[in-house]
């Protein structure tokens, strides 16, 4: 088999590909909130930097609040309307 047939994975998807896949599968929600954290080092085996670790904790807390149903104006303002 050709080598090009291997290595295709959704792990390499970006945001637009992920949204389009959900659209193709009929699973696209009416609203999507995207959380993004910029990495600082991509060396194999490198630990999270303190800044990235703090951002992960902050995003996890915000998600916990939103999942618990305590969404507020911030969540509504961040909502990306999809159609």
N, C-alpha and C positions, 0 to 999 in steps of 0.2 A: 504494500500500500504506500502511496506517496506520503512523505514526511509531513506535508502541508495538511494532511487529514487529521493529524494529531495536534494536541495543544490547544484546541478550541474549547473554551470554557467560559462560563458566565463570571468567573472570578476576575476576568480582565475587562468586564463591562464598566463603563462610566455611567454617570447619572442618566444621560439621555438614552443610552441603550437599555438600561434597566426600566425606565419609564415606558419606552416603546415595547419592550417585552411584555410588561403587564398589560399594555393596551392590546397587543396581539393575542394574549391569553384571555382577554375579556375580564381582567381583574383590576383595571385602572380605577383607583378611587376618585371621587370628585374633588378631593383636596389632598395635597401632599406637603408635609413639612419636612424639610431636609436639614439635617444637622451635619456640619462638616468641621473636621479638625485637621489642621495642616500639620503634617509630620515634620520633624526636624532632622531625623537621621533615618536612613533606609538601609544601613549596613546589616547584613545577616547576623542575627543574634544580638543586635543592639537593644538595650533596654529603652523604655519610654523615658523621654526627657521629663524633668519636673514640670515644665510648662505644659507639655502634652498630657501628662498624668492629671494635672489640675483641670485641664479642659475636659478630659474624659469624665472626671467626677462631676463637673458642673453640668455637662450635657446629660449625664445619667440622671442627675437630680431633676433637671427640667423635664426629662421624659417621664420620670416617675410621677411627677406632679400632674403632667398632662394625661397620663394613662389613668391616674386615680380620678380623673374627671374635674380636676381643678384648673381647667384651662381658662385663660384670661385674654385680655387684649393683645398681649404679646404673641400668643399662639395664633390668634385670628389674623394679626398683621403679617405673621410669617407664612401663613397658608398660601401655597402656590395653587391657584385654581387651574385644574386640568380639564381639557375638553377635546 
